[in-house]
């Protein structure tokens, strides 16, 4: 089947067209600056080079239509017409407790996604614009929603509950939901395929480390705990997100500086993390360059960033009663070999031993631990779009 995978943000639409018979990516790219006068569509040509089409000021419908027109363009396209697209899979960030797996999109499902708007006000409405655009342009094509939170619905209550008055859970749905679930599900499955073992009986810690980052404990192929919470702000120190912080500190800052909730939300999501600590950048490549130049704030930021990852791995190993496999994925996890070795060095007490030469790998599947290591440490590049395409195919075929 030819599956179009869409990931719609507030001002962007990323896409991949995947042939699930071979897992081949037929086309990929994305529209950016949607709603602005200088909006554009960036895509990868057949020869691997990149090209840009100016869109001007357009909405999500216009952006999706431009993507469909490009896919079916006689020169640049890879299909003859829209009818060659068998189904569309959408990334939807928040499914709350309503969705524990991917689903065929119906009017009822749309209503349930909208009921989650207040839990993900920046994401779910944007995801819905993509669904509505496809409905308007290709009303007959089946659509599937794949939720970031679904994989984590197997967590026990002791992992997802907060120690707040219980009424805030029953009345307002305040609990840990976790995110990056499609990535954690993909790499926890793929590492077992790569190693030639069954997920059953395995204790796996998956580390999705990028500008946003999260860690998940996986037992028998199921998520039992994860670092992100009600929102993607909790957990690890990230590019611009604060991660774990004393809530009393936030109340203190609100009172001291007369901050509104909106102002505080901007601080903890957009101005904190590596950017806030270093005051240099949220981009790890720029931080590495600053560390090489002995910038003390960059060094502090990187030390904090790596320490939090180590701390979560250690905590989840204790929670699971051991760990068999540690997986690194995401833009930073797949490509920054120094981070992987620094994170794993304090785990030597658990028998973790990294092969420093093999660890120089970037962006490819590789066991980077030594044969003597008691825990296998593996790099597995994530492929959320492929996971979405596979879910979409399975659901549509039903």
N, C-alpha and C positions, 0 to 999 in steps of 0.2 A: 504493500500500500504506500501511496505518497501522502505523507502527513505534514501539514504546515504547522509548525510550532510557533506560537506568539507569546511574547513577554512584554506586556504593555505597562509602561510607567506613566507618570503624570505628564511628561513631555517627550516621551520616546516610545518607539515600538521596535523591539528586536525580533528577528525572525530567522528560522531555519526551515528549509524544505528537506525532509528526510525520506528516503526510500527504505522502508523497514524490511524489505526482502533481503537487503544487503547491508543495512545500516549506513548507506552512503549519504553524505550531505550533498544534495543537488544544488543548493543555493543558500546563501546566508548574508545577513546585513542588518541594517536598522535605520529607522527614521529618527531624527533628533531635532530638538528645538521646535517641537510641535506647538502651534499657537503663536509662534513668533514670525516676524517678517523674513528672517534668514533661515527658516527651516530647510532641512536637506535630508536626502536618503543616501546613505553610504552602503555600498555592497561589494562583494567579492566577485570578480569576473572569472570566467572559465579558466583563464590562464594563471589564476592566483593573484593577479594584481587587483588593486582597489580603485573604485571609481565613485563619483558623487553626482547625484542629480539634485538640482535646486528645486525645492518644493514651494518656497514662499510661505505665506501665512496659510496654514491649513489646520483642520482638526484631525482627530484620530481616524474618522471615517475616510478623510482624504488621504491620510498617510497609509492606511491599510489598502485603499484602492490603488495607490501608487505602487505599493509592494506587489499586489496581484498583477497589475499591468506590466511591471518589470519581469515578473516570473514568466509571463506569457508573451513577452516581447519577441518578435521574429528574429532579432539579432542577438540581444543580450539574454533572452529568457531560456528556460530549460523545459517548459511545457508548452503545448499548443494553445490551451485555453484553461479557464478556471475549472472546467469539468474534470480535469486530470487530478485535481486535489481531492482525495478520498475522504479526508476528515481534517479537522483543525483541533489541536491540543493547546489549551491555554494554561499558563502558569497563573495560579491564584494564590496570593500570599496567605490569607487567613481563612480557615474553615471552622475555627473554634471547636466546639464539641459536636458540631453538626455533621462533620465529614471525617471519617476515619480512613477513607480511600478515595481514589479518583472516581468521578461520576460523569455520566452522560448529561449534558446540559439541557435542562427543560425549564419551563417557566417557573416551576416550583423551586428548582435549584437556583435560578437567578434570584428569586425572592430571598432564599436562605443566605446567599452570598451577600446580598444587600443588608441583611440583618447583622452581618459582621462588620459593617462599615465603621462603627464606632470603635472597634478593636484595632482596625488598620485603616485609619482615615486617609493616609497618604498612598495606600497600595490598592486596596480592594476596589474603590471607585475607578481607579485607572485600569485595573484588570477588566472591569466590567465594560469599559469603553471598547476594548478589543472584541469582547463577546458580542456587543451590540453592533459593532461595525461589520463583523462577519455575517451576523443575522440579516443585516440590511443588504449586503452585497451578494451573499451566497446563502439564501434562506434555506435551501434544501440540504446543504452539507452538514453532516453530524459534527457536533462540537463536544469536547470533553474538558472538564476542569480538573487540574492536578494541583493539589494544595500543598504548600510548604509545611503546613502544620500536621498533615495527615499521618505521616510516619511516626510521629511522637504520641499518637493517641493510645499507644500500648503502654505508656508510662503508668506505673501504679500511683495511687493517690498520694502516698508518702513522698513521691518525687515531684508531683505537679502542684500540690497544695502550698499556699503561703500561710504563715502563721498570723493571719489577720482575722478579725471577727468573721465567722463562718458565713454570715449573711451576705458578705461582699462576693463570695463565690456563688451562692445560690441565686442572689438577686442580680448581680452585675457580671458574673462570669470571670471574676478576677482569679487567675490561676496561671501556672506556667503552661505555655503551649509549645514553645520551641519553634525554630525556623530552620531553613536550609534542609528541610526534611527530604526533599527529592534528591539532593546531593548526598546526604548521609545514607539514604537507602541505596542509591546507585553504588557508591564506593564500598559499602559493607557487603553488598552482594558480589560486586566485581572482584574484590580482593580474594574472596573464597573461590571464585571461578579461576582466578589467576594462579592461586596456590594449589588448586585441584582438591579442595576439601569441601565438606558440607558446612553450611552455617550453623547447623544444629550442634550444640556442644561447644561452640566457640564464644569466647568473651573478647569483644572487639571494641576499641576506642577509635572513633573516626574524628579527625581534626580538620575541619573545613576552615582554612586560614586564608583570608583575603582582606580586602578593605573592610568587609564585615566578616566576623569570625564566630564560629561556634564549635563545640565539642559534644559528642554524643556517646553514651555507653550503650552498646548493643549486645544483647545476649540471645543466642539462638535465632539471630536474624531480626530481633525486635528491639526497638528503642526502649530503654528502661530509665534513662535520665538524659537531660541535655542542658546546656549552659544558658541559652537564651530563654526568656520568660514570657510574660504577658505580651511584651513587645520585644523587638530585636535589640533593645538597648542593654539588656542585662547580660552578664557573663564576662567574656574576655574583654580586655582592652582592645579597641579596634582603631581603624583609621581616624574616624572622627567621633565615634561613640564612646561614652565613658566606661561602659561595662559595670562591674560590681562596684557599688559605692554605698557608704552609710546613708540611708535615707534621711537621717537626722542632719547630715551635712547639707543636703539639698534644702531642707526646711530652714536651716540656719542662713544659707545664702539668700533665699527668698525674702526672709525677714530683714536681713542686714542691708540688702541692696534694693528692696522693694520690687522684686522681680515678679512679673506675671507668670502664669502657668505657661503661656505661649513662649515667653522669653526663656524660661527655664528649659522647656522642651528643645528649643533651638541650641542652647548651650550643651545639653547632654547628648544631643544627636549629631550636631553639625560642627561644634567648636571644641570638642574634648578629645579623648583618645590620644593617639600619637601626635596629631596636629596640635592639640592643646598643651600637651606636655613639652614637646620639642619647640613649638612655635616656628617650625620650619616647613613641614609638609605632612600630609597623610599618606603620601606615596612612599612605599618601602624602599624603592630604588634611590630616592633622594635622601632618605634617612640613612641608608647604607653608605652613601657617598659622604654624608656629614659625619658619620661614625668613623670612616676612614680618615677624615680630616681632624679627628679627635674633638669634635664638638661635644661639650659635656652634656648639653640638654638632649642631643640626639642619642648619646650613649645611655643616659638615664632612661629615655623613652624606650629604647630597644631592650634594655635590661628588664624593665617593667613588663613589656609586651611578651617577652619570652617566658618570664617567670610565671605569669598567669596561665600560660598554656601548660607548663610543667605541673603547676598546682592542680589544675583540673584533671590532667591525666592521672596524677597520683590519687586524687580523691575518688575518681571513678574506678580505678584499679582496686582500691580498698572497698568500695561499695559492692563491686561484683565478686569480691573474694579472689582477685587475680585478673590477669589480662594475658591473652594469647597473641593478639595482633594489635599493633598501633598503625593507623593509616594517616598519612598526610595528603591533603588535597587542597584545592582552591589556588588562586593565583600566587600567593606567597608560599603556601605549603608545598606546592608542586615545584617551585623554582628557586627557593632560597635555601641552599644547602647549609649555610652557616646557622640559620635559624633552627633547622631540624637537628643538627648536631648539638647546638647549645641547649635546646629543649630537652634532649634525651640524656645529656651528660649527667644531670643529677639523679636520673633513674637507674643508674648503674647498680644501686642496691637491690633493684628488682630483677637484675640479670639482663638489663638492656645494654647492648653493645653495638655501636654503629661502626660499619666499615667506612672509614673516612674517604677512601678512594672511590668506592662505589657510590657514596653519597653525593658525589659531584654531579649526579644526573639531574637534568632539568626537564620537566614536562613529559616524562614517560614512565610506564609501569616498571617498577624495579624494587626488589628486596634490597634495602640498604643496611640491614643488620648483618652481623657476622654469623657464620654457621654455628658459633658457640653461644650466641645470644639466646637467652631463655624466652625472649619475646621477639616475635618477628615484627620488624618495622618496615613498612612498605609505602612507596609513593604510588598513588593511583590517581591519574588525572580524572577529574569529575566530568560527567556529561549529562547534565540535567535535561537538556533538550532530547537526547536519545531516550532517557527514562520517560519523559512526557510522551514521546512518539510511541514507545512500546505500550504504555498504559492506554493511550488513545486507540491504538490498533486493537488491543485485546478487548476493550469495551465496545468498540464499534462492531467487531466480529460477533460479539454475543447477540 
